[in-house]
Amino acid sequence: MAWLNPQKIIAKAAENWLVKVISIALAIILFVFHRMSTLESRFFSVPLRVEHNASLIPASPYTRMIRVSLRGDANSIYPILDDDIEAYIDLRNYETEGLYHTPVQIRKKGTALGVEPLEITADPMEISLELDRRMSKYLPLTASLRGSVEEGYDLASQTLTPNQVTVDGPLRLLTNITELYTEEIDLDGRNADFSVMVNILNRDPLLVIRGNGRTEFRGFVQSRVSVRNFMGIPITVQGLAPQFAAELDVKLGSIRAEGSQKELDAFVPPRFFPQCGCFRN
């Protein structure tokens, strides 16, 4: 059959081949353009995970959140959970201190697996990060106090339990830190012993405090012993028999009283105070 001649088929196909190639290319471009025009984008932010070896840790500030863009079919990208897109940088192959520039990578999990088409981009795409040797150090805790106990009382003593914690951090940073502080503890109006749980302040995200990051503060409050002197008080004679008369060489006396300030302020010496007793045994 002549019409099945391969040479004729090839010759026929080769006719106007440039036009045919251009037509096919345009068809592919139109298909891709149409496909892309029907895709939607979704944006959200995820925490950056830093993967490093045990001996080196981050020693400079870095971006903690990464803006992620998902592009794909609307019915596919919107059911994806934020937690199933993980942004990370891999520093496990670095073994010496220094400044490194590392690309941000994306790891898909759970609802993001098997979704096609799916285009994922990260912003920023690269992180600059300095690495330093890991150091562990015991640091004492100091209570941060605010205000004053009630008038007439004193904060006699205080304790923290625990009174020190273990902190992990980069060698250069942690070497210069000698103590950590608690959040502020309010003393206003206190007139009795008390205890509160307080957070340990960590003002540098490069440091990691082991444990739950809390400590118990106990304050011991006692009444202040004040002194008040009463001067020029007439001395009276009590218990003298009617047939006798008494004359005192010292007619005025003084009294020294000790107690709480509130009690001393309210105290008024009674009449006939002090007294000289003249009683017969």
C-alpha positions as CSV (number, residue, x, y, z in Angstrom):
1,M,0.0,0.0,0.0
2,A,1.6,3.2,-1.2
3,W,0.1,5.4,1.4
4,L,2.0,3.5,4.1
5,N,5.4,4.2,2.5
6,P,7.6,5.4,5.3
7,Q,9.5,7.7,3.0
8,K,6.4,9.5,2.0
9,I,5.3,9.8,5.7
10,I,8.6,11.3,6.7
11,A,8.5,13.7,3.8
12,K,5.0,14.7,4.6
13,A,5.9,15.4,8.2
14,A,8.9,17.4,7.2
15,E,6.8,19.8,5.2
16,N,6.7,23.2,6.9
17,W,8.5,21.7,9.8
18,L,9.5,25.1,11.3
19,V,5.8,26.1,11.4
20,K,4.9,22.9,13.1
21,V,7.7,23.2,15.7
22,I,6.6,26.7,16.5
23,S,3.0,25.6,16.8
24,I,3.9,22.8,19.2
25,A,6.1,25.2,21.3
26,L,3.3,27.8,21.4
27,A,0.8,25.1,22.5
28,I,3.1,24.0,25.3
29,I,3.6,27.6,26.4
30,L,-0.1,28.3,26.4
31,F,-0.7,25.1,28.4
32,V,1.9,26.0,31.0
33,F,0.6,29.6,31.1
34,H,-2.9,28.4,31.6
35,R,-1.8,26.0,34.2
36,M,0.2,28.6,36.1
37,S,-2.7,31.1,35.9
38,T,-5.0,28.7,37.7
39,L,-2.6,28.1,40.6
40,E,-2.9,30.0,43.8
41,S,-0.4,31.2,46.5
42,R,-0.5,30.9,50.2
43,F,1.8,32.6,52.7
44,F,2.6,31.9,56.3
45,S,5.6,31.9,58.7
46,V,7.3,28.9,60.4
47,P,10.1,28.8,63.0
48,L,13.6,28.2,61.6
49,R,15.2,24.9,62.9
50,V,18.9,25.0,63.2
51,E,20.6,21.5,63.0
52,H,24.2,21.4,64.3
53,N,26.6,19.0,65.9
54,A,27.0,18.7,69.6
55,S,30.2,20.7,69.9
56,L,29.2,23.9,68.0
57,I,26.2,26.1,68.5
58,P,25.0,29.4,67.1
59,A,26.9,32.4,68.5
60,S,25.3,35.3,66.6
61,P,21.7,36.6,66.2
62,Y,19.8,35.1,63.3
63,T,16.3,35.2,61.8
64,R,14.0,32.9,63.9
65,M,11.0,32.9,61.6
66,I,10.9,32.1,57.9
67,R,8.2,33.3,55.5
68,V,7.0,30.4,53.4
69,S,5.2,30.6,50.1
70,L,3.1,27.7,48.8
71,R,2.0,27.7,45.2
72,G,-0.3,25.1,43.8
73,D,-3.9,24.1,43.4
74,A,-6.2,25.9,45.9
75,N,-7.8,22.6,46.9
76,S,-4.4,21.2,47.6
77,I,-2.4,23.9,49.4
78,Y,-5.0,25.3,51.8
79,P,-5.5,22.0,53.7
80,I,-1.8,21.8,54.4
81,L,-1.0,22.4,58.1
82,D,1.6,25.0,59.0
83,D,3.4,22.5,61.2
84,D,3.8,20.2,58.2
85,I,6.2,22.6,56.5
86,E,9.5,22.8,58.3
87,A,12.3,25.3,57.4
88,Y,15.8,24.4,58.5
89,I,19.5,25.0,58.0
90,D,21.9,22.1,58.2
91,L,25.2,22.9,60.0
92,R,26.1,19.4,61.0
93,N,29.1,19.2,58.6
94,Y,30.8,22.2,60.1
95,E,33.5,21.4,62.6
96,T,35.3,24.7,63.3
97,E,34.2,28.1,64.6
98,G,33.4,30.8,62.1
99,L,30.8,32.6,60.1
100,Y,28.9,30.5,57.6
101,H,26.3,31.3,54.9
102,T,23.8,28.4,54.6
103,P,20.7,28.0,52.4
104,V,17.3,27.6,54.0
105,Q,15.9,24.2,53.2
106,I,12.3,22.9,53.3
107,R,11.1,19.6,54.7
108,K,7.6,18.4,54.0
109,K,5.7,16.3,56.5
110,G,2.2,14.9,57.0
111,T,-0.4,16.8,55.0
112,A,2.2,18.3,52.7
113,L,3.4,14.9,51.4
114,G,2.2,13.8,48.0
115,V,0.7,17.2,47.0
116,E,1.4,18.0,43.3
117,P,1.9,20.5,41.9
118,L,3.5,22.2,44.8
119,E,6.1,25.0,44.7
120,I,7.6,26.0,48.0
121,T,9.9,29.1,48.4
122,A,11.5,30.5,51.6
123,D,12.2,34.1,52.5
124,P,15.0,34.6,53.3
125,M,16.6,31.9,51.2
126,E,20.0,32.0,53.0
127,I,21.1,32.6,56.6
128,S,24.4,34.0,57.8
129,L,25.3,32.5,61.1
130,E,28.4,32.4,63.4
131,L,29.2,29.2,65.2
132,D,31.2,28.9,68.4
133,R,32.2,26.2,70.8
134,R,29.5,25.0,73.2
135,M,30.1,25.8,76.9
136,S,28.2,24.8,80.0
137,K,28.4,26.9,83.2
138,Y,26.9,27.0,86.7
139,L,25.5,30.5,87.3
140,P,24.2,31.9,90.7
141,L,20.7,33.5,90.8
142,T,20.0,36.9,92.2
143,A,16.5,38.0,93.2
144,S,15.2,41.3,91.6
145,L,13.2,43.1,94.3
146,R,10.7,45.9,93.7
147,G,9.0,48.1,96.3
148,S,9.2,48.0,100.1
149,V,7.5,45.9,102.8
150,E,4.9,47.5,105.0
151,E,6.0,50.4,107.2
152,G,7.4,49.1,110.5
153,Y,8.6,45.8,108.9
154,D,11.9,44.7,107.4
155,L,12.8,41.9,104.9
156,A,15.0,40.1,107.4
157,S,16.3,37.4,104.9
158,Q,15.6,35.7,101.6
159,T,16.3,32.4,99.8
160,L,16.1,31.1,96.3
161,T,15.5,27.4,95.5
162,P,17.4,26.5,93.4
163,N,19.9,29.3,93.9
164,Q,22.0,28.4,90.8
165,V,21.3,26.9,87.4
166,T,23.2,25.3,84.5
167,V,23.4,27.3,81.4
168,D,24.5,26.2,77.9
169,G,25.8,28.8,75.4
170,P,28.5,29.8,73.0
171,L,31.9,30.1,74.7
172,R,32.6,33.7,73.9
173,L,29.3,34.9,75.2
174,L,29.0,32.7,78.3
175,T,32.5,33.4,79.6
176,N,31.6,37.0,80.4
177,I,28.3,36.2,82.3
178,T,28.7,35.8,86.1
179,E,25.0,35.6,87.3
180,L,21.4,35.5,86.2
181,Y,18.4,37.5,87.7
182,T,14.8,36.6,88.4
183,E,11.9,38.6,87.2
184,E,10.8,41.4,89.6
185,I,9.3,40.3,93.0
186,D,6.9,42.8,94.5
187,L,7.5,43.6,98.2
188,D,4.8,46.3,98.5
189,G,2.5,45.8,101.5
190,R,4.2,42.6,102.8
191,N,4.1,42.1,106.5
192,A,4.5,38.4,106.9
193,D,6.7,35.6,105.5
194,F,5.8,34.7,101.9
195,S,7.0,32.5,98.9
196,V,6.4,32.9,95.2
197,M,7.5,31.0,92.1
198,V,9.3,33.4,89.6
199,N,10.8,33.0,86.2
200,I,14.6,33.3,85.6
201,L,15.3,36.0,83.2
202,N,17.1,35.0,80.0
203,R,17.7,38.1,77.9
204,D,19.8,36.4,75.3
205,P,18.1,33.7,73.1
206,L,21.5,32.2,72.4
207,L,21.6,30.9,76.0
208,V,19.7,27.9,77.1
209,I,18.8,27.5,80.8
210,R,18.5,23.9,81.8
211,G,15.4,22.9,83.8
212,N,12.0,24.7,83.8
213,G,13.5,28.2,84.0
214,R,11.8,28.9,87.4
215,T,12.9,29.3,91.0
216,E,11.1,29.7,94.3
217,F,11.7,32.9,96.3
218,R,11.0,32.9,100.0
219,G,11.0,36.2,101.9
220,F,11.2,36.3,105.7
221,V,9.5,39.5,107.1
222,Q,9.8,40.6,110.7
223,S,8.5,43.5,112.7
224,R,11.0,46.3,113.0
225,V,12.0,47.0,116.7
226,S,11.7,50.8,117.2
227,V,12.6,52.9,120.2
228,R,10.7,55.8,121.7
229,N,11.8,58.0,124.6
230,F,9.2,59.7,126.8
231,M,10.8,62.6,128.7
232,G,9.7,64.8,131.6
233,I,7.0,62.5,133.0
234,P,6.0,63.4,136.6
235,I,6.7,60.7,139.1
236,T,3.9,60.0,141.6
237,V,4.0,58.2,144.9
238,Q,1.7,55.3,145.5
239,G,0.9,53.3,148.7
240,L,2.1,55.8,151.2
241,A,0.3,55.6,154.6
242,P,-1.9,58.7,155.3
243,Q,0.2,59.8,158.3
244,F,3.3,60.2,156.2
245,A,4.4,62.6,153.5
246,A,6.9,62.0,150.8
247,E,9.2,64.3,149.0
248,L,11.2,63.1,146.0
249,D,14.6,64.4,145.0
250,V,13.8,63.7,141.3
251,K,10.3,64.7,140.4
252,L,10.4,64.0,136.6
253,G,11.4,60.8,134.9
254,S,11.9,59.3,131.5
255,I,10.8,56.1,129.8
256,R,12.5,54.2,127.0
257,A,10.0,52.0,125.1
258,E,10.7,49.4,122.4
259,G,8.3,47.8,120.0
260,S,6.8,48.0,116.6
261,Q,6.5,51.5,115.1
262,K,2.8,51.2,114.8
263,E,2.5,50.3,118.5
264,L,4.8,53.0,119.6
265,D,3.0,55.6,117.6
266,A,-0.3,54.6,119.2
267,F,1.1,54.5,122.8
268,V,0.2,57.3,125.2
269,P,1.7,57.2,128.7
270,P,-1.1,56.8,131.2
271,R,-1.6,59.1,134.2
272,F,0.5,58.4,137.2
273,F,3.2,56.8,135.0
274,P,5.8,56.2,136.3
275,Q,5.2,55.7,140.0
276,C,7.2,55.3,143.2
277,G,5.7,52.7,145.4
278,C,5.8,53.0,149.2
279,F,4.3,49.7,150.5
280,R,4.7,48.2,153.9
281,N,5.8,44.6,153.9
